[in-house]
Structures are given as C-alpha cells and as structure tokens.
Amino acid sequence: MRDTTRQTKGVKVDVRTIDDQPMNAKAATLPVGSALRIAPAFVAQATLDSPPVTITVMAKYIAAEGRYITQSVTADAARDDVEVNSRLMRTLPIGRVVQAAAPSCIALTLQGPEAVGAEWFSVAELTTTEGRIIPEWIAKDAAARGQTELRMDIVEILYGTAALAGEPPTKLIQDELAVPHRTASDWISKARAAGRLEGMTSNVGRKANG
C-alpha cells in the first residue's frame, strides 16, 4: 500500500479519502478542466511541534470557488499542558495543511486524458518521482515555439495543480517551464480565453491574469 504521507513547507500530512481510505489517483474521480481529475474531498492530519497539537482538516472542492475549501478543523493537544482554545486555533497553519495535502488529491496522465488505458498519477507521485510535476523534456517541448496545443495542456495542468491547492499558478508555470513571469501570465491568459481553465480559480497573489 502506498504511503499517503506528504511533507510540504514544513507540514507533514497524512492524506485520506473522506471514508478513511488511503488517498491515491483512483480516488480522483471528478474531472476538472480537460486534463485533471481530483478527489471531491479529503481529510488531512498533521502533527505539529509548535504548537504541539495534532490537527485534522477536511476540505471539499467547491466549483464556485475553483479550489479546495476547508470545511472543518479539529485539534487535539499532544501534551497535557497544552490548552486548545480560540487563541491556539488562530495560530494553526490550516492553509499550509491544505496546500500540502492537495497534490495527493489531483491526478493527471501524461498520455492525454482520452488515451485508451492511460495511466493516471497523483501530482504528489509525479513530484516525488521526478522532483518536478512535468518531466523536463515535456516542459522543453511545451515552451518551444509553435507548440501551442501541448503548451495549453501543460499550462492547464500546472495552473490547476497550483490553484486547487491555493498556491500561485504563475510562479509554478515559471519554475516548471523556465519562462519569465510575463510569459507565464500571457500563457495563462491564452489558456483561459480558450476555455482551458474552467473550474479552477486562483486568488493567491492574484494579478490581472490570475
């Protein structure tokens, strides 16, 4: 059985489905855009050192928001001298837990979503395997002149991966495709105009092109 634990930005999370099964690409049953599938909801648990508590976050994909939205948070003290109160709850890194969990809940295939027998992987699996979401050779092809359709596919995948997790899509596209901010923003605008980013919205550090 695949380990569902993931660590991002100092937060180590165990990600499961809402019926308490290990999260994997098969649980990503909801199509978003034309290239992604996502788990409709997830439960993520993280044990923190400071404050010393274990928090459990349940989040759902809300189409009107275009991303995962936190629906409930519980906290359990890890020591007897820790009091769970309103002040402590305000310090919990809920957003970072959602960001760390979301890549396990987003699936894609590098063969094209309509390919017969296409193998789907979670973004977390691809990141762990390759150290990046899109393999470097595909990223180079996508950034090459004239590769409009492939570029649209890759921009959709990267934008969706970031937006659904509440992270900045433009920065992820910059990093993965090795292009300037202006170029990444332009490609996002073109993808949105082509209807490729439906169901995905980013409000993180949002500029005019999202």
C-alpha angles and dihedrals in degrees: 000000000000117000108246095196115116132178124206130161092354095308117114112199138183108215123204140163118260089259089057099256123137110272115245141147092278089063089059097092103145116090114223120185111336100294109040140068122193140188107256090226141354143194118222126188125195131179112212131203094206113059091018098231139116112233128196119201126190116196134179132199107248111196094204089058096039094224146059113295123199111244103176141005129193128183130200121191115241092203134040092237093058117096118203103217139143093276092054092046090057090059097053115115094231094153092052091051090054091047091050093048101043098075089062089055099049119080133190140167124223089208095067123270093258095052113120110249092005113175115231124210132187116244087242091058093049093047091050093047101043103021086238137054099242118041110248095244092055091046090054091050091048092052094048120107114269097018093115100145096044089045091053090052093050095044089051092051094047095041092049093047092054099037095049089052094046095248129129108276096195092059093049091051090048092052098042097044097032095232133135122266092252092054093047091050091049092051090049090052091050092047091050092048088052090054093247097127100054113144093021125095131172124203095167112116086334120193127183093288096045 
